[in-house]
Amino acid sequence: MGENVRGEQRETQTSEANSRLEAMLIEGLTIGEDIPISPDFWRELKQEVDESC
């Protein structure tokens, strides 16, 4: 019986975490300004990541 309760708790926690993640992703898509995505964008982003490591 205790294992069933723990399993349900894990499912609830996972569901809540997924809901929070979805809300954050939607928020991220709706705020801020749009930026053009181009080969130059990816090249500059890779360069920034390489320099920060």
N, CA, C and O atoms as a MOPAC input file, in Angstrom:
PM7 MOZYME 1SCF
protein

 N      0.83000 1    -1.19500 1     0.00000 1
 C      0.00000 1     0.00000 1     0.00000 1
 C      0.86600 1     1.24700 1     0.00000 1
 O      0.57800 1     2.19200 1    -0.73300 1
 N      1.91500 1     1.27100 1     0.80100 1
 C      2.79200 1     2.43500 1     0.85800 1
 C      3.44400 1     2.74000 1    -0.47500 1
 O      3.66100 1     3.90200 1    -0.82000 1
 N      3.75600 1     1.69300 1    -1.22400 1
 C      4.37400 1     1.88000 1    -2.54600 1
 C      3.39500 1     2.54900 1    -3.50300 1
 O      3.79300 1     3.37800 1    -4.32100 1
 N      2.12200 1     2.19300 1    -3.40500 1
 C      1.10400 1     2.82000 1    -4.25300 1
 C      1.00200 1     4.31400 1    -3.97200 1
 O      0.88800 1     5.11600 1    -4.89900 1
 N      1.04100 1     4.68500 1    -2.70900 1
 C      0.95300 1     6.09600 1    -2.31700 1
 C      2.17300 1     6.84400 1    -2.84100 1
 O      2.04800 1     7.94700 1    -3.37400 1
 N      3.34900 1     6.24700 1    -2.69000 1
 C      4.56900 1     6.89300 1    -3.19100 1
 C      4.51800 1     7.05400 1    -4.70400 1
 O      4.94700 1     8.07800 1    -5.23400 1
 N      4.00300 1     6.06000 1    -5.39600 1
 C      3.87300 1     6.13400 1    -6.84500 1
 C      2.93400 1     7.25600 1    -7.26200 1
 O      3.21300 1     7.99200 1    -8.20900 1
 N      1.81900 1     7.38000 1    -6.54700 1
 C      0.86800 1     8.45500 1    -6.84000 1
 C      1.49300 1     9.82400 1    -6.56200 1
 O      1.27100 1    10.77600 1    -7.31100 1
 N      2.27500 1     9.91900 1    -5.48200 1
 C      2.94600 1    11.17600 1    -5.16100 1
 C      3.92700 1    11.55300 1    -6.26200 1
 O      3.99500 1    12.71500 1    -6.66100 1
 N      4.68700 1    10.57800 1    -6.75700 1
 C      5.63500 1    10.83200 1    -7.84300 1
 C      4.91300 1    11.30800 1    -9.09800 1
 O      5.35700 1    12.24400 1    -9.76300 1
 N      3.80100 1    10.66000 1    -9.41400 1
 C      3.01800 1    11.05300 1   -10.58300 1
 C      2.49800 1    12.47700 1   -10.43300 1
 O      2.52700 1    13.25900 1   -11.38300 1
 N      2.02500 1    12.80800 1    -9.23900 1
 C      1.51300 1    14.15600 1    -8.97500 1
 C      2.63900 1    15.17800 1    -9.10200 1
 O      2.45900 1    16.22500 1    -9.72300 1
 N      3.79600 1    14.88000 1    -8.51800 1
 C      4.93300 1    15.79300 1    -8.59900 1
 C      5.38500 1    15.97500 1   -10.04200 1
 O      5.69500 1    17.09200 1   -10.45500 1
 N      5.42500 1    14.89900 1   -10.80700 1
 C      5.82300 1    14.97200 1   -12.21100 1
 C      4.83200 1    15.80600 1   -13.00200 1
 O      5.22600 1    16.63400 1   -13.82300 1
 N      3.56000 1    15.59200 1   -12.75900 1
 C      2.51900 1    16.34500 1   -13.45500 1
 C      2.61400 1    17.83600 1   -13.12500 1
 O      2.49400 1    18.68100 1   -14.01300 1
 N      2.83000 1    18.15600 1   -11.85200 1
 C      2.96300 1    19.55800 1   -11.43700 1
 C      4.20400 1    20.18800 1   -12.05700 1
 O      4.15700 1    21.33400 1   -12.50400 1
 N      5.30400 1    19.45900 1   -12.08800 1
 C      6.53900 1    19.97300 1   -12.68100 1
 C      6.34600 1    20.21200 1   -14.17500 1
 O      6.80600 1    21.22400 1   -14.70500 1
 N      5.67000 1    19.29200 1   -14.85400 1
 C      5.40700 1    19.46300 1   -16.28300 1
 C      4.51700 1    20.67400 1   -16.53300 1
 O      4.72400 1    21.40100 1   -17.50500 1
 N      3.54100 1    20.89700 1   -15.68100 1
 C      2.66600 1    22.06500 1   -15.82600 1
 C      3.44700 1    23.35800 1   -15.64000 1
 O      3.25100 1    24.31600 1   -16.38700 1
 N      4.33400 1    23.38900 1   -14.64600 1
 C      5.15900 1    24.59300 1   -14.42600 1
 C      6.08200 1    24.83000 1   -15.60900 1
 O      6.24000 1    25.96600 1   -16.05600 1
 N      6.69400 1    23.76500 1   -16.12100 1
 C      7.58200 1    23.88600 1   -17.26800 1
 C      6.82500 1    24.40600 1   -18.47900 1
 O      7.30700 1    25.29700 1   -19.17800 1
 N      5.65300 1    23.86200 1   -18.73000 1
 C      4.84900 1    24.31100 1   -19.86700 1
 C      4.50700 1    25.79400 1   -19.73700 1
 O      4.58400 1    26.53800 1   -20.71500 1
 N      4.13100 1    26.22000 1   -18.53600 1
 C      3.79600 1    27.62900 1   -18.31400 1
 C      5.00900 1    28.52000 1   -18.57100 1
 O      4.87400 1    29.58800 1   -19.16800 1
 N      6.19400 1    28.09100 1   -18.12600 1
 C      7.40800 1    28.88500 1   -18.35100 1
 C      7.76100 1    28.94700 1   -19.83100 1
 O      8.18900 1    29.98900 1   -20.32600 1
 N      7.58300 1    27.82700 1   -20.54200 1
 C      7.87000 1    27.81700 1   -21.97700 1
 C      6.92100 1    28.74300 1   -22.72600 1
 O      7.34900 1    29.49000 1   -23.60600 1
 N      5.64600 1    28.70100 1   -22.38500 1
 C      4.67300 1    29.57900 1   -23.03700 1
 C      4.99900 1    31.03400 1   -22.72800 1
 O      4.93400 1    31.88600 1   -23.61400 1
 N      5.34700 1    31.32200 1   -21.48800 1
 C      5.72000 1    32.68800 1   -21.11500 1
 C      6.93600 1    33.14500 1   -21.92500 1
 O      6.97800 1    34.27900 1   -22.40300 1
 N      7.90500 1    32.27300 1   -22.07300 1
 C      9.09800 1    32.61500 1   -22.83200 1
 C      8.80500 1    32.89800 1   -24.28900 1
 O      9.49700 1    33.69700 1   -24.91900 1
 N      7.79500 1    32.25600 1   -24.82600 1
 C      7.42400 1    32.48200 1   -26.22300 1
 C      6.63200 1    33.76700 1   -26.41500 1
 O      6.58500 1    34.30700 1   -27.52000 1
 N      6.01500 1    34.25500 1   -25.35900 1
 C      5.12400 1    35.40200 1   -25.50500 1
 C      5.71700 1    36.71600 1   -25.01700 1
 O      5.13000 1    37.77100 1   -25.26000 1
 N      6.86000 1    36.69000 1   -24.33700 1
 C      7.44600 1    37.94200 1   -23.86200 1
 C      8.69900 1    38.25800 1   -24.65500 1
 O      9.28700 1    37.38300 1   -25.29000 1
 N      9.09600 1    39.51000 1   -24.61000 1
 C     10.32200 1    39.91300 1   -25.28700 1
 C     10.09000 1    40.16200 1   -26.76300 1
 O      8.99700 1    39.96900 1   -27.29400 1
 N     11.15100 1    40.59500 1   -27.39600 1
 C     11.04800 1    40.89400 1   -28.81500 1
 C     11.52400 1    39.72100 1   -29.65200 1
 O     12.36000 1    38.92800 1   -29.22000 1
 N     10.98800 1    39.62500 1   -30.83400 1
 C     11.40300 1    38.57400 1   -31.75700 1
 C     12.79400 1    38.88500 1   -32.29600 1
 O     13.15300 1    40.04600 1   -32.49000 1
 N     13.56200 1    37.84500 1   -32.53300 1
 C     14.86700 1    38.02100 1   -33.16500 1
 C     14.92100 1    37.12900 1   -34.39200 1
 O     14.41100 1    36.00900 1   -34.37100 1
 N     15.52700 1    37.61200 1   -35.44700 1
 C     15.61800 1    36.76800 1   -36.64400 1
 C     16.60200 1    35.62100 1   -36.42800 1
 O     17.69300 1    35.82300 1   -35.89500 1
 N     16.21800 1    34.44100 1   -36.83800 1
 C     17.07400 1    33.26800 1   -36.72700 1
 C     17.65800 1    32.99500 1   -38.10900 1
 O     16.93000 1    32.72700 1   -39.06500 1
 N     18.95400 1    33.06800 1   -38.19400 1
 C     19.64100 1    32.89600 1   -39.47100 1
 C     20.93300 1    32.11900 1   -39.22000 1
 O     21.28600 1    31.86900 1   -38.06700 1
 N     21.62700 1    31.74200 1   -40.26200 1
 C     22.92600 1    31.09100 1   -40.06000 1
 C     23.88600 1    31.96700 1   -39.23900 1
 O     24.65800 1    31.45200 1   -38.42900 1
 N     23.83700 1    33.28400 1   -39.44800 1
 C     24.68500 1    34.18400 1   -38.66000 1
 C     24.33500 1    34.12100 1   -37.17800 1
 O     25.22200 1    34.12700 1   -36.32400 1
 N     23.03600 1    34.06100 1   -36.87200 1
 C     22.60400 1    33.95900 1   -35.48700 1
 C     23.22800 1    32.73600 1   -34.82700 1
 O     23.79800 1    32.83600 1   -33.74100 1
 N     23.12000 1    31.56500 1   -35.49000 1
 C     23.64400 1    30.33400 1   -34.91800 1
 C     25.16200 1    30.39000 1   -34.77900 1
 O     25.71600 1    29.90000 1   -33.79500 1
 N     25.82700 1    30.97900 1   -35.74800 1
 C     27.28900 1    31.11700 1   -35.69500 1
 C     27.70200 1    31.98900 1   -34.49900 1
 O     28.61800 1    31.63900 1   -33.75500 1
 N     27.01800 1    33.12400 1   -34.32300 1
 C     27.33500 1    34.02300 1   -33.20200 1
 C     27.01400 1    33.37100 1   -31.85800 1
 O     27.76700 1    33.51500 1   -30.89500 1
 N     25.90300 1    32.66200 1   -31.80100 1
 C     25.54500 1    31.97800 1   -30.55300 1
 C     26.58800 1    30.92600 1   -30.19800 1
 O     27.00300 1    30.82500 1   -29.04400 1
 N     27.01000 1    30.14500 1   -31.18100 1
 C     28.03600 1    29.13100 1   -30.93100 1
 C     29.31800 1    29.77800 1   -30.45300 1
 O     29.98000 1    29.26300 1   -29.55100 1
 N     29.67300 1    30.90400 1   -31.05200 1
 C     30.89100 1    31.60900 1   -30.64700 1
 C     30.78300 1    32.07700 1   -29.19200 1
 O     31.73500 1    31.94700 1   -28.42200 1
 N     29.61900 1    32.62200 1   -28.82000 1
 C     29.42000 1    33.06700 1   -27.43600 1
 C     29.54000 1    31.89000 1   -26.45600 1
 O     30.14400 1    32.02000 1   -25.39100 1
 N     28.96800 1    30.76400 1   -26.82300 1
 C     29.03600 1    29.58700 1   -25.94300 1
 C     30.48400 1    29.10500 1   -25.83200 1
 O     30.96300 1    28.80500 1   -24.73900 1
 N     31.16600 1    29.03500 1   -26.95800 1
 C     32.56700 1    28.59200 1   -26.93900 1
 C     33.42700 1    29.50000 1   -26.06900 1
 O     34.30300 1    29.02400 1   -25.34600 1
 N     33.18100 1    30.80100 1   -26.13600 1
 C     33.97100 1    31.75000 1   -25.33900 1
 C     33.64500 1    31.68200 1   -23.85800 1
 O     34.48400 1    32.01900 1   -23.02300 1
 N     32.43600 1    31.25000 1   -23.52100 1
 C     32.06500 1    31.19600 1   -22.09700 1
 C     32.53600 1    29.91700 1   -21.42100 1
 O     32.51700 1    29.82900 1   -20.19400 1
 N     32.95600 1    28.92900 1   -22.19700 1
 C     33.38000 1    27.64200 1   -21.62000 1
 C     34.84400 1    27.62500 1   -21.28800 1
 O     35.35400 1    26.61700 1   -20.79700 1

